[in-house]
Amino acid sequence: MSSVIQKFGDYVDREAPRNPDKVRRRILTAYRLFGWYQKHFPDKRKPASRKYLADQCMNFMIKGFSHPENAAMVSMFMPCEILQAFHLNPMCAEMFSTYLNGAGAEKAFVDAAEEAGVSGTYCSYHKVLIGAAKTGVLPKTKCIINTSLACDANNLTFRSLAQMMEVSQHYIDVPYRRNEISVEYVAGQLREMTEALEKETGRPFDENKLKEAVERSAQTLRLLNETIPYRKTKYLAGDLTSQLYEALMLHNALGSEEALQYARLLLEDYRNAPEGHGKKIVWMHTNPFWQKCVKDYLNYNEDIYVTATELSYDVQVTDENGSSDTLLDTSDPYVFMARRLVYDAYNGPVTDRIAATRKTADQVQADGVVVFCHWGCKETCGASGQIKDALEKAGYPCLVLNGDGVDRHNTSDGQVSTRIGAFMEMLETSGSAANDTEDAYKI
């Protein structure tokens, strides 16, 4: 961590409990300054698409944080095309915590949450969010909207936040069964939410805006799918932070002009990228973008790099026959959004999640998979052994890496460095794991 970030983190840690409004303004100023710097002095190693991605993700965060009265706090998996129709800005809860980590400022909020009785083993993303609300640094948004995906913490955190802030909560329950009956059930809830938002905001619902947004969503996902063939053979310079930014663009920002433009730029960058000769990794779950030992191995490394991440491909845009017609059918906007939730890899049994990762690994001809067990994520940690066993039987070396996506105190640099270093060395000495034969291992 740089000395500037360290000093800023110390300031937030000291002042957040007693001067929350002042701290909020300082954090917002820091974001704006960093956004300006990032835009005018970008990392020259980044291709155009990832420079644009960093700029727009910062803009999304600043919009929600600076004008909370016109924002909705949302969970990562919540489709936000409806918010675009109401001209409401989504503030992604998980990205809010991620940005605080990037500013070196998460400790104050972790401590505040734990002092309020939140368990030390609770998800750090949610712990930071609750702590920010407890201190008063988290601004009161217009409302809170979340789904039951992808963890039990969603069912606790957002209800608690709504009570603390005294705002309405809209909850989208996603059934465990992945079928069209579940799709209709979820679509009905999304329609009801639209009616409720119309009353709450006093703004007329613009159905044409919703249709335009879902069309952009479908086009964005198609363009993302078109990058897959290039990921097999091309090397596109990037870092772990860009992987998280992409997850935001393909979830809460999906349907926006910015997300569509990113997909266009990404495809163009892949078309013009040089041939890659390194080992390709598919990354499962979130990542410790801030941790130096991990960054040293994977950021801008032509020899070993992340070519696809689960959080960008959690919704398969093609079915088992290679057709995208069903999942990308926008004739009914609510059904289109509902299908993304019901057929998400994080919904249903872990075997579906394994199958989705296996499919992505096959498509990009990956050499290995990293399963990141984020602190407090019971679903990923509990299933990691099964995931590893299944993927290795399928021919993909698999590393289960324990750590924390946002809290620096829940990880060991030495242990992480040793384990990831040994895995990378193994990949470097092994052949390709891709297996395209018809009798390949099936989940």
N, C-alpha and C positions, 0 to 999 in steps of 0.2 A: 504494500500500500504506500502511495506517495505521501510525503510529509504534509502536503496541502490537504489531502483527503483525511489523513489522520487528525489534523488540527480541526477540520470541519466536524468530523465525527465526535471529537472531544467536546466541541462547542454544543452540538445538539444533545449529547449525553448530559451535559451540565444544565442546559437551559430549558429543554423540552418540558420537564415537569412544572416549571414556574413561569415560563414565558411562551406558551404554545403558539400564540398568534405571531409573535416575533419570529419564532423558529420556522413557522410555516412560510412566512414571507422570505426568510433567508434561504430556505430550501428551494422555493420557487425561483428566486434570483439566481441561485447556483445552477439550476436546470437551464434557465435562459442563457446564462453566460456560457455554459458548456455546449448548449445547442448552437449558439452563435459560433463558437470556436470550431465545433465539429463540422459546421457547414462551410466555413471559410478556410479551415486548415484540416481537411480530412486526411485520414490515414491513406497514404498513396498506394499502399498494398491492396486496398479494397477496390473491387471492380465497381462500376457505376451503379449497379443495382443495389449493392450493399451500402454504398454511401447514401443513396436515396433512402434506403430502408432505415438507417440510423437517424437521418434527419426527420423523417415522418413519424417514427415512433416517439421521438422526443416531443414533437408537436402534439401528438395525441395525448401524451402525459401532461403537458403544460396546459392544454385546453381544459381538461377535466379538473386539474388541480387549481387553476386560476379562476375558473368560473363554475364552482360546484353547484350553484343554483340551477345551472343548465346542464347538469351531468347526472348520470346514473352509475352507481357503483355496481359492477357486474363481475361475475365469476368468469374464468378463462373460457369455458366452453359455451357460454351463452351466445346464441345468434343475435346479432345487433342490427340487422337490417331494419327492424321495426323502429329502433331508436333514430335511425337516419331519417325515417319518414316523419318523425316528430322534431327533427333538428336538435336532438339531445346527444351530448357527447358521452360515449362510454368511458368509464374509468376502470380499467382492469385491476382487480384486487391483487392478483399475483404479481403483475408488473409494477404496481405501486410499491410493493415490498422489495422487488428487485431493484428498482431505481434508488430506494433508500440505501440498499446495500452498496450500490455503485457510488453513492456519496459518502460511504463509510459511516452511515448514520443509523444502522439498524439496532445497535446495542441498547440504546435508550428505550426503544419500544419493546424489545424482547424482555427487558427487565421490568417494564411497566406492566406487561401482560402477566408475567409470572408473579409479580407482587400482588396482582389482583386475583390470583388463584388459578391461573391457567397452567396446566401441567407443563413441566419441562420437556416432556416427550411429545407435545402437540406439534403439529406441522408448523415449521418456522415461518412460512409465508403468511399463514393465518395469525400466528402469534404476533408478528410485526404489525399486521393490520389492526388487530385488537389493541395492542399497546399504543399505536398512533391515535386510535379513537379514545382510549382511556386518558391520554395526556391532553387531548384536545387539538393535536397537530393535524389529524385527519379532518378535513372539512366536511361539513354536513351536505351531502348530495341531495338532489331532488327526490330520489328514491333508491332502493336497492333491488337488484334483479339477479337471481341466481338459479342454477339448475342443480339437480342432485348429482350430476357428474362432477368430478370423477371420484369423490371421496366423501367419507362421513363428515369430515370437517366442514364441508359446505352446508350440511344440515344444521350445524351448530353456530358457526361463525357469523353467517349473514343474518340469522335471526337475532343473535345478540347485538349485532351492530344496529339493526333496525330499531331495536328497543332502546339502545343507548342514544341514538340520534333522533329518536321519535319521528321516524319517517316510515313510509309504507314499504313493505317487502313483497315482491312478486316472485313466487317460487314455481319453477317448472319441474315437475316430477317426471323423470324418465324411467319407464318400466324396464326391468331387467331383460325381458324377452325381446329379441330383435326380430320384429315382424311388422306387417302393415297395420295390424290392429293397434300396436303400440304407437305407430306413426300417427294414426288418426287421433289417438288419445292426446299425444303431445301437441299436435296441430290445433286441437280444440283449446288447449290451455294457452297457446300463443295468441289465438283469436281473442280469448277472454282478456288477456293481458293488454292487448291493443285497445280494447274498449275501456279498460280501467285507466290506461294512460291518457286517453282522450279526455276523460273526466278530470283526472288529477292535474293535467297540464293546462287544461282549458284551450288546447290547440286542436284544430280540426285534423283528423287523420287524412293524410294524403296517400291514397292507395297507389297512385301512379308512381310516387316516390319509392314505395315499397317494391313495386314491380321492377323499377329501374335498378334498385339495389340488388335484388336477387339475381337479375340478369348479369350484373357485374360480378356477383359472387360466382356464378356458374362459369363465366368466361375466365375468371381468375384461376379457378380450379382446373379448368381445361389447359390453360397455359402452363400451370405447374406440372401437370401430367406430361406435357410435351417436353419438359426438361429431363425426364427420366432416361431416355436413351443416351443423352449426353453425359449423364452422371456415371455411366458405365466406363467411359473412356477418358473423360475430360477432367482437368484439374481447375477448379475455380477457387481462387484465394479467398479465405474467410477465417472467421474466428468463432468461438463459442458464443460470444455476445450476439453475433448476427443470427445464430440459430434461434436464440430466444426472441429476438426481434421478429423473425419470420413467423414464429408461433403466434405472436400478437397479431400480425398482419393477416394471418389465415384463420383467425378466430374472431376476436372482437372487432377488428377493423375490416373484416371481410364484407364486401359489398360497397366499400368506399372507392372513390376514384384513385386514391393513393394505393390501395392494395392492388388494384388492376394495373396501375402503372408499374408498380414493383414487379409484378409477374411478367409484364412485357420486357422490362429491362433485364430481368433475370434470364429469361429465355434467350435474349439477344447476347448476353454475356456468355452463356453456355455455348452458344453457336460459335462464338469467336474465341473461346478459351483454348489454351494449348492442350495437347494430349498429356494425360497424366500417367505416371509410372509408379506411383506410390500405392500404399495399402489403403483401402477404403473402409470406413467404419460407418455402421448405422448406430445411432445413439438413441437409447430408450429413456424417456422421461426428461425431466429438466436437467440442468447442468450447473456445475460450480464455476460459472464464467469468471469469477473474481479470483479464483485460487491459482497462484503463480505456478505451482508445479504442474498443474493440468494445462494451463495456458502455454507453458514452455514446450510441452509435448505436441499440442494440437493446433495452436494458432499459427496460421500462415506457414504450415509445414507441408512441403510437396511430397515428402516421403510417407507420411501417415496423416490422414485427414478425415474429418466427418463429411461424408458425401450426402447423407440424408438423416433427418431426425424424426423420431416417432411423433412428436408434437406437431409436425407439419404434414404428416401422412397418417394421422389417426383416423381420418375418414377416407376410405379407399374410393377414388373417383371412378373406378371401373368395377364391374361385377365379375363373377367367376368366368364369364364368357368373354371378358375383355371389352364389354360395352359400358358406356357411361350414360346411356339414355335414361335409366331409371333414377339413379342418384342425382343426376343433373337436370332432371325435368323440372322446369320452373313454372309450369302451367298453373299450379296452385302454390303461391309463395309460402304459405304456412306449412304445407306438406313438404316442400323443399327444405325448409329450415328444420322441420321435425325429423326428417330422414338423417340429417347430419348428426343429430343427437342420438337417435335410436341405434344407428349403425356405426356409431363411433367405436373405435377399438377399445376404448376404456369402459364401454358399457357391456354387460354380459359377463360370461365366464372368462377366466384368464386365457383359456385356450383360443378364444377369438383374438385376444390381444397378441398372443404368440403368433397366430396365423397371419395377422396383419403385418407384423414385423418381419416374419419369414418372407412374405410376399414382397415387401419393400427391399429386403436384402437380395432376393432373387432378381428383382427388376434392375437394381443398380450393380449387381454382381459384387456384393460386398465381400471383404476378406475377414470381417469379424464384427461382433456386436458388443457394445458396452451397455450394461443395465445400471443406471445410476439410482441407488437407493437413498433418496432424499430423506433427511432426518424427519421423523414423524409421519412419513407416508406409509401407513400400515399395508395398503394394497400392494404397492410395489415391493416393499421389503418382504412381506409375507409370501409373495409369489415368485421372488427372485430365483429360488432354487429350482422351481418348476420351469421357469423361463429358460434358465441356463441349460438345464438338462435337455429340454426339447430342442433348443437351437443348436446345441452341440451334436445331438443325434442327427440333425438336419445337415450337419457339415460346417457349421459356423462357430469358430472359437468365440467364447463368450466370457467377458469379464464382469463380475458383479462388484461394483465400486460403491462403497459407503461414503457418504459425505453430507453436505448441506448446501442448498442452493442460495441461501441468503445469510445465515448466521455463521460468522467466522469462528465462533467458539465451539462448534459442534463437529470439528474435523481435525484430523492429524495430518499435517503436511508430509511428515516422514513416511507414514504408513501408505498414504495415497500415492506418493511419488514412487515408492518401491513397487507397489502393486501395478500401477499403470505402466511403469517402466518395464517390468517383466513381461507384461502382456504385449506391449509394443515390440519388444525384442523377439517374442515368440512369433508375432505376425511377420516380422521382417525375414525370419528364417523359414517361414512356411509358404506353401503354394496357395493358389486361389481357392477359396472355399465355395465359390459359386457352383451350383449344381443345377443344370437345366434339363436333366433327363426326366422322362415320364415317370419313372419309378422312384423319384425323389421322396424323401421322408414327408409324410403328410401329417398335419396336426389333427 
